[in-house]
Amino acid sequence: MIRAATALILLLCHAEPGFETVEVRDRGTVDLSPFECRDINRSSLIQRVCYDKAQNYLIVGVDGSYDQYCDIPATTFDDLMGAPSMGQYFNRNIRRAGSDGRYDCRTHRIPNG
């Protein structure tokens, strides 16, 4: 019994860490390993923000679902994270600009992966 428990502990200690994925609207499953993700507790609209700086690719969790935004500059991500009202900033500068606009992934390059 002790030998089995020891083997299990060793296996867990040396196991590869799992990776996280989310289902993104209009994209499907996305691996979040290249993203910097932050859980948000200061916004009544946004629950989570994940940003891939190398790809300028943003995934935002709103009301239990995830949406994607492409070609988001790092400064826009920084401004979102520092905004007094993240929801207002997101709605004015990212979400509305995303619907057939400058951050819409239907008209901008979607990162591979």
VEXTORDREN-847564 format. One record per atom (N, C-alpha, C, CB): atom name; x, y, z. Coordinates in Angstrom, 1 decimal. Glycine has a CB too. Layout:
! residues N
+------+--------+--------+--------+
: atom :     xx :     yy :     zz :
+------+--------+--------+--------+
:   CA :      X :      Y :      Z :
...
+------+--------+--------+--------+
***
This chain:
! residues 113
+------+--------+--------+--------+
: atom :     xx :     yy :     zz :
+------+--------+--------+--------+
:    N :    0.8 :   -1.2 :    0.0 :
:   CA :    0.0 :    0.0 :    0.0 :
:    C :    0.9 :    1.3 :    0.0 :
:   CB :   -0.9 :    0.0 :    1.2 :
:    N :    1.9 :    1.3 :    0.9 :
:   CA :    2.8 :    2.4 :    0.9 :
:    C :    3.6 :    2.6 :   -0.4 :
:   CB :    3.8 :    2.3 :    2.1 :
:    N :    4.0 :    1.5 :   -1.0 :
:   CA :    4.7 :    1.5 :   -2.2 :
:    C :    3.8 :    2.1 :   -3.3 :
:   CB :    5.1 :    0.1 :   -2.7 :
:    N :    2.5 :    1.7 :   -3.4 :
:   CA :    1.6 :    2.3 :   -4.4 :
:    C :    1.4 :    3.8 :   -4.2 :
:   CB :    0.2 :    1.5 :   -4.3 :
:    N :    1.2 :    4.2 :   -2.9 :
:   CA :    1.0 :    5.6 :   -2.6 :
:    C :    2.3 :    6.4 :   -3.0 :
:   CB :    0.7 :    5.8 :   -1.1 :
:    N :    3.5 :    5.9 :   -2.7 :
:   CA :    4.7 :    6.5 :   -3.1 :
:    C :    4.8 :    6.7 :   -4.6 :
:   CB :    5.9 :    5.8 :   -2.5 :
:    N :    4.5 :    5.6 :   -5.3 :
:   CA :    4.5 :    5.7 :   -6.8 :
:    C :    3.5 :    6.7 :   -7.3 :
:   CB :    4.2 :    4.3 :   -7.4 :
:    N :    2.4 :    6.8 :   -6.8 :
:   CA :    1.4 :    7.8 :   -7.2 :
:    C :    1.9 :    9.2 :   -6.9 :
:   CB :    0.0 :    7.6 :   -6.5 :
:    N :    2.5 :    9.4 :   -5.8 :
:   CA :    3.0 :   10.8 :   -5.5 :
:    C :    4.1 :   11.1 :   -6.4 :
:   CB :    3.5 :   10.8 :   -4.0 :
:    N :    5.0 :   10.2 :   -6.7 :
:   CA :    6.1 :   10.5 :   -7.7 :
:    C :    5.6 :   10.8 :   -9.1 :
:   CB :    7.0 :    9.3 :   -7.7 :
:    N :    4.5 :   10.0 :   -9.5 :
:   CA :    3.9 :   10.2 :  -10.8 :
:    C :    3.3 :   11.6 :  -10.9 :
:   CB :    2.9 :    9.2 :  -11.1 :
:    N :    2.6 :   12.1 :   -9.8 :
:   CA :    2.0 :   13.4 :   -9.8 :
:    C :    3.0 :   14.5 :   -9.8 :
:   CB :    1.1 :   13.5 :   -8.6 :
:    N :    4.1 :   14.3 :   -9.1 :
:   CA :    5.2 :   15.3 :   -9.0 :
:    C :    5.9 :   15.5 :  -10.4 :
:   CB :    6.2 :   14.9 :   -7.9 :
:    N :    6.0 :   14.4 :  -11.1 :
:   CA :    6.7 :   14.5 :  -12.4 :
:    C :    5.8 :   14.6 :  -13.6 :
:   CB :    7.6 :   13.3 :  -12.5 :
:    N :    4.5 :   14.7 :  -13.4 :
:   CA :    3.6 :   14.7 :  -14.5 :
:    C :    3.7 :   16.1 :  -15.2 :
:   CB :    2.1 :   14.5 :  -14.0 :
:    N :    3.5 :   16.0 :  -16.5 :
:   CA :    3.5 :   17.3 :  -17.3 :
:    C :    2.3 :   18.1 :  -16.9 :
:   CB :    3.4 :   17.0 :  -18.8 :
:    N :    2.5 :   19.4 :  -16.7 :
:   CA :    1.3 :   20.2 :  -16.3 :
:    C :    0.3 :   20.3 :  -17.5 :
:   CB :    1.8 :   21.7 :  -16.0 :
:    N :   -0.9 :   20.3 :  -17.2 :
:   CA :   -2.0 :   20.4 :  -18.2 :
:    C :   -2.0 :   21.8 :  -18.8 :
:   CB :   -3.3 :   20.0 :  -17.6 :
:    N :   -2.6 :   21.8 :  -20.0 :
:   CA :   -2.7 :   23.1 :  -20.6 :
:    C :   -4.2 :   23.4 :  -20.6 :
:   CB :   -2.1 :   23.1 :  -22.0 :
:    N :   -4.5 :   24.7 :  -20.7 :
:   CA :   -5.9 :   25.2 :  -20.6 :
:    C :   -6.4 :   25.6 :  -22.0 :
:   CB :   -6.1 :   26.3 :  -19.6 :
:    N :   -7.6 :   25.2 :  -22.3 :
:   CA :   -8.2 :   25.6 :  -23.5 :
:    C :   -9.6 :   26.3 :  -23.2 :
:   CB :   -8.4 :   24.4 :  -24.5 :
:    N :  -10.1 :   27.1 :  -24.1 :
:   CA :  -11.4 :   27.7 :  -24.0 :
:    C :  -12.1 :   27.6 :  -25.4 :
:   CB :  -11.4 :   29.1 :  -23.5 :
:    N :  -13.4 :   27.6 :  -25.4 :
:   CA :  -14.2 :   27.6 :  -26.6 :
:    C :  -14.5 :   29.1 :  -26.9 :
:   CB :  -15.5 :   26.8 :  -26.5 :
:    N :  -14.0 :   29.5 :  -28.1 :
:   CA :  -14.1 :   30.9 :  -28.5 :
:    C :  -15.2 :   30.9 :  -29.6 :
:   CB :  -12.8 :   31.5 :  -29.0 :
:    N :  -16.1 :   31.8 :  -29.5 :
:   CA :  -17.2 :   32.0 :  -30.5 :
:    C :  -16.5 :   32.3 :  -31.8 :
:   CB :  -18.1 :   33.2 :  -30.1 :
:    N :  -17.0 :   31.7 :  -32.9 :
:   CA :  -16.6 :   31.8 :  -34.3 :
:    C :  -15.1 :   31.3 :  -34.5 :
:   CB :  -16.6 :   33.3 :  -34.6 :
:    N :  -14.6 :   30.6 :  -33.5 :
:   CA :  -13.3 :   30.0 :  -33.7 :
:    C :  -13.1 :   28.6 :  -33.3 :
:   CB :  -12.3 :   30.8 :  -33.0 :
:    N :  -13.8 :   28.2 :  -32.2 :
:   CA :  -13.6 :   26.9 :  -31.6 :
:    C :  -12.7 :   26.8 :  -30.5 :
:   CB :  -13.2 :   25.9 :  -32.7 :
:    N :  -12.0 :   25.7 :  -30.3 :
:   CA :  -11.1 :   25.5 :  -29.2 :
:    C :   -9.8 :   26.3 :  -29.4 :
:   CB :  -10.8 :   24.1 :  -28.9 :
:    N :   -9.4 :   27.0 :  -28.4 :
:   CA :   -8.1 :   27.8 :  -28.4 :
:    C :   -7.3 :   27.4 :  -27.2 :
:   CB :   -8.4 :   29.3 :  -28.5 :
:    N :   -6.0 :   27.0 :  -27.5 :
:   CA :   -5.1 :   26.7 :  -26.4 :
:    C :   -4.5 :   28.1 :  -25.8 :
:   CB :   -3.9 :   25.9 :  -27.0 :
:    N :   -4.7 :   28.2 :  -24.5 :
:   CA :   -4.3 :   29.5 :  -23.9 :
:    C :   -2.8 :   29.5 :  -23.5 :
:   CB :   -5.1 :   29.7 :  -22.7 :
:    N :   -2.0 :   28.5 :  -23.8 :
:   CA :   -0.6 :   28.5 :  -23.3 :
:    C :    0.2 :   29.7 :  -23.8 :
:   CB :    0.0 :   27.3 :  -23.7 :
:    N :    0.0 :   30.3 :  -25.0 :
:   CA :    0.8 :   31.5 :  -25.3 :
:    C :    0.2 :   32.8 :  -24.8 :
:   CB :    0.9 :   31.5 :  -26.8 :
:    N :   -0.9 :   32.7 :  -24.1 :
:   CA :   -1.6 :   33.9 :  -23.6 :
:    C :   -1.2 :   34.3 :  -22.2 :
:   CB :   -3.1 :   33.7 :  -23.7 :
:    N :   -1.2 :   35.6 :  -21.9 :
:   CA :   -1.2 :   36.1 :  -20.6 :
:    C :   -2.7 :   36.2 :  -20.2 :
:   CB :   -0.4 :   37.4 :  -20.4 :
:    N :   -3.2 :   35.5 :  -19.2 :
:   CA :   -4.6 :   35.5 :  -18.8 :
:    C :   -4.7 :   36.1 :  -17.4 :
:   CB :   -5.2 :   34.1 :  -18.9 :
:    N :   -5.8 :   36.9 :  -17.3 :
:   CA :   -6.1 :   37.5 :  -16.0 :
:    C :   -7.5 :   37.3 :  -15.7 :
:   CB :   -5.7 :   39.0 :  -16.0 :
:    N :   -7.8 :   36.8 :  -14.5 :
:   CA :   -9.2 :   36.8 :  -14.0 :
:    C :   -9.5 :   38.2 :  -13.5 :
:   CB :   -9.4 :   35.7 :  -12.9 :
:    N :  -10.7 :   38.7 :  -13.9 :
:   CA :  -11.1 :   40.0 :  -13.6 :
:    C :  -12.2 :   40.0 :  -12.5 :
:   CB :  -11.5 :   40.8 :  -14.8 :
:    N :  -12.0 :   40.7 :  -11.4 :
:   CA :  -13.0 :   40.8 :  -10.4 :
:    C :  -13.4 :   42.2 :  -10.1 :
:   CB :  -12.5 :   40.2 :   -9.1 :
:    N :  -13.0 :   43.2 :  -10.9 :
:   CA :  -13.4 :   44.6 :  -10.7 :
:    C :  -14.3 :   45.1 :  -11.8 :
:   CB :  -12.2 :   45.5 :  -10.7 :
:    N :  -14.8 :   44.2 :  -12.6 :
:   CA :  -15.8 :   44.5 :  -13.7 :
:    C :  -17.0 :   43.7 :  -13.6 :
:   CB :  -15.1 :   44.4 :  -15.1 :
:    N :  -18.2 :   44.3 :  -13.7 :
:   CA :  -19.4 :   43.5 :  -13.7 :
:    C :  -19.7 :   42.9 :  -15.1 :
:   CB :  -20.6 :   44.4 :  -13.3 :
:    N :  -18.9 :   43.3 :  -16.1 :
:   CA :  -19.1 :   42.8 :  -17.5 :
:    C :  -18.1 :   41.8 :  -17.8 :
:   CB :  -19.0 :   44.0 :  -18.5 :
:    N :  -16.8 :   42.0 :  -17.6 :
:   CA :  -15.7 :   41.2 :  -18.0 :
:    C :  -15.3 :   40.3 :  -16.9 :
:   CB :  -14.5 :   42.0 :  -18.5 :
:    N :  -15.2 :   39.0 :  -17.2 :
:   CA :  -14.7 :   38.0 :  -16.2 :
:    C :  -13.3 :   37.6 :  -16.4 :
:   CB :  -15.6 :   36.8 :  -16.2 :
:    N :  -12.8 :   37.6 :  -17.6 :
:   CA :  -11.5 :   37.2 :  -17.9 :
:    C :  -10.9 :   37.8 :  -19.2 :
:   CB :  -11.4 :   35.6 :  -18.0 :
:    N :   -9.6 :   38.1 :  -19.2 :
:   CA :   -9.0 :   38.7 :  -20.3 :
:    C :   -7.7 :   37.9 :  -20.6 :
:   CB :   -8.7 :   40.2 :  -20.1 :
:    N :   -7.5 :   37.4 :  -21.8 :
:   CA :   -6.3 :   36.7 :  -22.2 :
:    C :   -5.7 :   37.4 :  -23.5 :
:   CB :   -6.6 :   35.2 :  -22.5 :
:    N :   -4.5 :   37.7 :  -23.4 :
:   CA :   -3.8 :   38.5 :  -24.5 :
:    C :   -2.5 :   37.8 :  -24.9 :
:   CB :   -3.5 :   39.9 :  -24.0 :
:    N :   -2.4 :   37.6 :  -26.2 :
:   CA :   -1.2 :   37.0 :  -26.8 :
:    C :   -0.5 :   38.2 :  -27.5 :
:   CB :   -1.5 :   35.9 :  -27.8 :
:    N :    0.5 :   38.7 :  -26.8 :
:   CA :    1.2 :   39.9 :  -27.3 :
:    C :    2.0 :   39.7 :  -28.6 :
:   CB :    2.2 :   40.4 :  -26.2 :
:    N :    2.5 :   38.5 :  -28.8 :
:   CA :    3.2 :   38.2 :  -30.0 :
:    C :    2.3 :   38.2 :  -31.2 :
:   CB :    3.9 :   36.8 :  -29.9 :
:    N :    1.1 :   37.8 :  -31.0 :
:   CA :    0.1 :   37.7 :  -32.1 :
:    C :   -0.9 :   38.9 :  -32.1 :
:   CB :   -0.6 :   36.4 :  -32.0 :
:    N :   -0.8 :   39.8 :  -31.1 :
:   CA :   -1.8 :   40.9 :  -31.0 :
:    C :   -3.2 :   40.3 :  -31.0 :
:   CB :   -1.6 :   41.9 :  -32.1 :
:    N :   -3.4 :   39.3 :  -30.2 :
:   CA :   -4.7 :   38.5 :  -30.2 :
:    C :   -5.3 :   38.5 :  -28.8 :
:   CB :   -4.5 :   37.1 :  -30.7 :
:    N :   -6.5 :   39.0 :  -28.7 :
:   CA :   -7.2 :   39.1 :  -27.4 :
:    C :   -8.4 :   38.2 :  -27.4 :
:   CB :   -7.7 :   40.6 :  -27.2 :
:    N :   -8.6 :   37.6 :  -26.2 :
:   CA :   -9.8 :   36.8 :  -26.0 :
:    C :  -10.4 :   37.3 :  -24.7 :
:   CB :   -9.4 :   35.2 :  -25.8 :
:    N :  -11.7 :   37.6 :  -24.7 :
:   CA :  -12.3 :   38.2 :  -23.6 :
:    C :  -13.5 :   37.3 :  -23.1 :
:   CB :  -12.8 :   39.7 :  -23.9 :
:    N :  -13.6 :   37.0 :  -21.8 :
:   CA :  -14.7 :   36.3 :  -21.3 :
:    C :  -15.7 :   37.2 :  -20.8 :
:   CB :  -14.2 :   35.4 :  -20.2 :
:    N :  -16.9 :   37.2 :  -21.4 :
:   CA :  -18.1 :   38.0 :  -21.0 :
:    C :  -19.3 :   37.1 :  -20.9 :
:   CB :  -18.3 :   39.2 :  -22.0 :
:    N :  -19.9 :   37.2 :  -19.7 :
:   CA :  -21.2 :   36.4 :  -19.5 :
:    C :  -21.0 :   34.9 :  -19.8 :
:   CB :  -22.3 :   36.9 :  -20.3 :
:    N :  -19.9 :   34.3 :  -19.4 :
:   CA :  -19.6 :   32.9 :  -19.6 :
:    C :  -19.2 :   32.4 :  -21.0 :
:   CB :  -20.9 :   32.2 :  -19.2 :
:    N :  -19.1 :   33.3 :  -21.9 :
:   CA :  -18.6 :   32.9 :  -23.2 :
:    C :  -17.4 :   33.8 :  -23.6 :
:   CB :  -19.7 :   33.1 :  -24.3 :
:    N :  -16.6 :   33.3 :  -24.5 :
:   CA :  -15.4 :   34.0 :  -25.0 :
:    C :  -15.5 :   34.5 :  -26.4 :
:   CB :  -14.2 :   33.0 :  -24.8 :
:    N :  -15.1 :   35.7 :  -26.6 :
:   CA :  -15.0 :   36.3 :  -27.9 :
:    C :  -13.6 :   36.7 :  -28.2 :
:   CB :  -15.9 :   37.6 :  -28.0 :
:    N :  -13.3 :   36.7 :  -29.5 :
:   CA :  -11.9 :   37.0 :  -30.0 :
:    C :  -11.8 :   38.3 :  -30.7 :
:   CB :  -11.4 :   35.9 :  -30.9 :
:    N :  -10.7 :   39.0 :  -30.6 :
:   CA :  -10.4 :   40.3 :  -31.2 :
:    C :   -9.0 :   40.2 :  -31.8 :
:   CB :  -10.6 :   41.5 :  -30.2 :
:    N :   -8.8 :   40.6 :  -33.0 :
:   CA :   -7.6 :   40.4 :  -33.7 :
:    C :   -6.9 :   41.8 :  -34.0 :
:   CB :   -7.8 :   39.7 :  -35.1 :
:    N :   -5.6 :   41.8 :  -34.1 :
:   CA :   -4.8 :   43.0 :  -34.3 :
:    C :   -5.0 :   44.0 :  -33.2 :
:   CB :   -5.1 :   43.6 :  -35.7 :
:    N :   -5.0 :   43.6 :  -32.0 :
:   CA :   -5.2 :   44.5 :  -30.8 :
:    C :   -3.7 :   44.9 :  -30.4 :
:   CB :   -5.9 :   43.8 :  -29.6 :
:    N :   -3.4 :   46.2 :  -30.5 :
:   CA :   -2.1 :   46.6 :  -30.1 :
:    C :   -1.9 :   46.5 :  -28.6 :
:   CB :   -1.9 :   48.1 :  -30.5 :
:    N :   -0.7 :   46.3 :  -28.2 :
:   CA :   -0.4 :   46.1 :  -26.8 :
:    C :   -0.8 :   47.3 :  -25.9 :
:   CB :    1.1 :   45.9 :  -26.6 :
:    N :   -0.8 :   48.5 :  -26.5 :
:   CA :   -1.2 :   49.7 :  -25.8 :
:    C :   -2.7 :   49.7 :  -25.5 :
:   CB :   -0.8 :   51.0 :  -26.6 :
:    N :   -3.5 :   49.1 :  -26.5 :
:   CA :   -4.9 :   49.0 :  -26.2 :
:    C :   -5.2 :   48.0 :  -25.1 :
:   CB :   -5.6 :   48.5 :  -27.5 :
:    N :   -4.5 :   46.9 :  -25.1 :
:   CA :   -4.6 :   45.9 :  -24.0 :
:    C :   -4.2 :   46.6 :  -22.7 :
:   CB :   -3.7 :   44.7 :  -24.2 :
:    N :   -3.1 :   47.3 :  -22.6 :
:   CA :   -2.7 :   48.0 :  -21.4 :
:    C :   -3.7 :   49.0 :  -21.0 :
:   CB :   -1.3 :   48.7 :  -21.6 :
:    N :   -4.3 :   49.8 :  -21.9 :
:   CA :   -5.3 :   50.7 :  -21.6 :
:    C :   -6.6 :   50.1 :  -21.0 :
:   CB :   -5.7 :   51.6 :  -22.8 :
:    N :   -7.0 :   48.9 :  -21.6 :
:   CA :   -8.1 :   48.2 :  -21.1 :
:    C :   -7.8 :   47.8 :  -19.6 :
:   CB :   -8.4 :   46.9 :  -21.9 :
:    N :   -6.7 :   47.2 :  -19.4 :
:   CA :   -6.4 :   46.7 :  -18.0 :
:    C :   -6.3 :   47.8 :  -17.0 :
:   CB :   -5.1 :   45.9 :  -18.0 :
:    N :   -5.9 :   49.1 :  -17.4 :
:   CA :   -5.8 :   50.2 :  -16.5 :
:    C :   -7.0 :   51.1 :  -16.5 :
:   CB :   -4.6 :   51.0 :  -16.9 :
:    N :   -8.0 :   50.8 :  -17.3 :
:   CA :   -9.2 :   51.7 :  -17.4 :
:    C :   -9.9 :   51.7 :  -16.0 :
:   CB :  -10.1 :   51.3 :  -18.5 :
:    N :  -10.4 :   52.9 :  -15.6 :
:   CA :  -11.2 :   53.0 :  -14.4 :
:    C :  -12.5 :   52.1 :  -14.5 :
:   CB :  -11.7 :   54.4 :  -14.2 :
:    N :  -13.1 :   52.0 :  -15.7 :
:   CA :  -14.2 :   51.1 :  -16.0 :
:    C :  -13.8 :   50.3 :  -17.2 :
:   CB :  -15.5 :   51.9 :  -16.3 :
:    N :  -13.4 :   49.0 :  -16.9 :
:   CA :  -13.0 :   48.1 :  -17.9 :
:    C :  -14.2 :   47.9 :  -18.9 :
:   CB :  -12.5 :   46.8 :  -17.4 :
:    N :  -15.4 :   47.7 :  -18.4 :
:   CA :  -16.5 :   47.5 :  -19.3 :
:    C :  -16.8 :   48.6 :  -20.2 :
:   CB :  -17.8 :   47.2 :  -18.4 :
:    N :  -16.7 :   49.8 :  -19.8 :
:   CA :  -16.9 :   51.0 :  -20.6 :
:    C :  -15.8 :   51.1 :  -21.7 :
:   CB :  -17.0 :   52.3 :  -19.8 :
:    N :  -14.6 :   50.9 :  -21.3 :
:   CA :  -13.5 :   50.9 :  -22.2 :
:    C :  -13.6 :   49.9 :  -23.3 :
:   CB :  -12.1 :   50.8 :  -21.5 :
:    N :  -13.9 :   48.6 :  -22.8 :
:   CA :  -14.1 :   47.5 :  -23.7 :
:    C :  -15.2 :   47.8 :  -24.7 :
:   CB :  -14.4 :   46.2 :  -22.9 :
:    N :  -16.4 :   48.2 :  -24.3 :
:   CA :  -17.5 :   48.5 :  -25.2 :
:    C :  -17.2 :   49.6 :  -26.2 :
:   CB :  -18.7 :   48.9 :  -24.4 :
:    N :  -16.5 :   50.7 :  -25.7 :
:   CA :  -16.3 :   51.8 :  -26.6 :
:    C :  -15.1 :   51.6 :  -27.6 :
:   CB :  -16.0 :   53.0 :  -25.8 :
:    N :  -14.1 :   50.9 :  -27.1 :
:   CA :  -12.8 :   50.9 :  -27.9 :
:    C :  -12.5 :   49.5 :  -28.5 :
:   CB :  -11.7 :   51.3 :  -27.0 :
:    N :  -13.1 :   48.5 :  -28.1 :
:   CA :  -12.7 :   47.1 :  -28.6 :
:    C :  -14.0 :   46.4 :  -29.2 :
:   CB :  -12.1 :   46.3 :  -27.5 :
:    N :  -15.0 :   46.2 :  -28.4 :
:   CA :  -16.2 :   45.5 :  -28.8 :
:    C :  -16.8 :   46.2 :  -30.0 :
:   CB :  -17.2 :   45.3 :  -27.7 :
:    N :  -17.2 :   47.4 :  -29.9 :
:   CA :  -17.8 :   48.1 :  -31.0 :
:    C :  -16.9 :   48.2 :  -32.2 :
:   CB :  -18.4 :   49.5 :  -30.6 :
:    N :  -15.7 :   48.4 :  -31.9 :
:   CA :  -14.7 :   48.5 :  -33.0 :
:    C :  -14.5 :   47.1 :  -33.7 :
:   CB :  -13.3 :   49.1 :  -32.5 :
:    N :  -14.9 :   46.1 :  -33.0 :
:   CA :  -14.7 :   44.7 :  -33.5 :
:    C :  -15.8 :   44.2 :  -34.5 :
:   CB :  -14.6 :   43.8 :  -32.4 :
:    N :  -17.0 :   44.7 :  -34.4 :
:   CA :  -18.0 :   44.3 :  -35.3 :
:    C :  -17.8 :   44.9 :  -36.7 :
:   CB :  -19.4 :   44.6 :  -34.7 :
:    N :  -17.2 :   44.1 :  -37.6 :
:   CA :  -16.9 :   44.5 :  -38.9 :
:    C :  -16.0 :   45.8 :  -38.9 :
:   CB :  -18.1 :   44.8 :  -39.7 :
:    N :  -15.3 :   45.9 :  -37.8 :
:   CA :  -14.4 :   47.1 :  -37.6 :
:    C :  -12.9 :   46.6 :  -37.5 :
:   CB :  -14.8 :   47.8 :  -36.4 :
:    N :  -12.2 :   47.5 :  -36.9 :
:   CA :  -10.7 :   47.3 :  -36.9 :
:    C :  -10.2 :   46.1 :  -36.2 :
:   CB :  -10.1 :   48.5 :  -36.4 :
:    N :  -11.0 :   45.5 :  -35.3 :
:   CA :  -10.5 :   44.4 :  -34.5 :
:    C :  -11.3 :   43.1 :  -34.8 :
:   CB :  -10.6 :   44.6 :  -33.0 :
:    N :  -12.1 :   43.1 :  -35.8 :
:   CA :  -13.0 :   42.0 :  -36.2 :
:    C :  -12.1 :   40.9 :  -36.8 :
:   CB :  -14.1 :   42.4 :  -37.1 :
:    N :  -12.1 :   39.7 :  -36.2 :
:   CA :  -11.3 :   38.6 :  -36.7 :
:    C :  -11.8 :   38.1 :  -38.0 :
:   CB :  -11.2 :   37.5 :  -35.7 :
:    N :  -13.0 :   38.4 :  -38.5 :
:   CA :  -13.5 :   38.0 :  -39.8 :
:    C :  -12.8 :   38.8 :  -40.9 :
:   CB :  -15.0 :   38.2 :  -39.9 :
:    N :  -12.3 :   39.9 :  -40.6 :
:   CA :  -11.6 :   40.7 :  -41.6 :
:    C :  -10.1 :   41.0 :  -41.3 :
:   CB :  -12.3 :   42.1 :  -41.7 :
:    N :   -9.6 :   40.4 :  -40.2 :
:   CA :   -8.2 :   40.5 :  -39.8 :
:    C :   -7.6 :   39.2 :  -39.7 :
:   CB :   -8.0 :   41.4 :  -38.6 :
:    N :   -6.3 :   39.1 :  -39.8 :
:   CA :   -5.6 :   37.8 :  -39.6 :
:    C :   -5.8 :   37.2 :  -38.3 :
:   CB :   -4.1 :   38.0 :  -39.9 :
:    N :   -6.3 :   36.0 :  -38.3 :
:   CA :   -6.5 :   35.2 :  -37.1 :
:    C :   -5.2 :   34.4 :  -36.9 :
:   CB :   -7.7 :   34.2 :  -37.1 :
:    N :   -4.6 :   34.5 :  -35.7 :
:   CA :   -3.3 :   33.7 :  -35.4 :
:    C :   -3.5 :   32.2 :  -35.6 :
:   CB :   -2.9 :   34.0 :  -34.0 :
:    N :   -2.5 :   31.6 :  -36.0 :
:   CA :   -2.5 :   30.1 :  -36.2 :
:    C :   -2.5 :   29.5 :  -34.8 :
:   CB :   -1.3 :   29.6 :  -37.0 :
:    N :   -3.0 :   28.3 :  -34.7 :
:   CA :   -3.0 :   27.6 :  -33.4 :
:    C :   -4.2 :   27.0 :  -33.0 :
:   CB :   -2.5 :   28.5 :  -32.4 :
+------+--------+--------+--------+
***
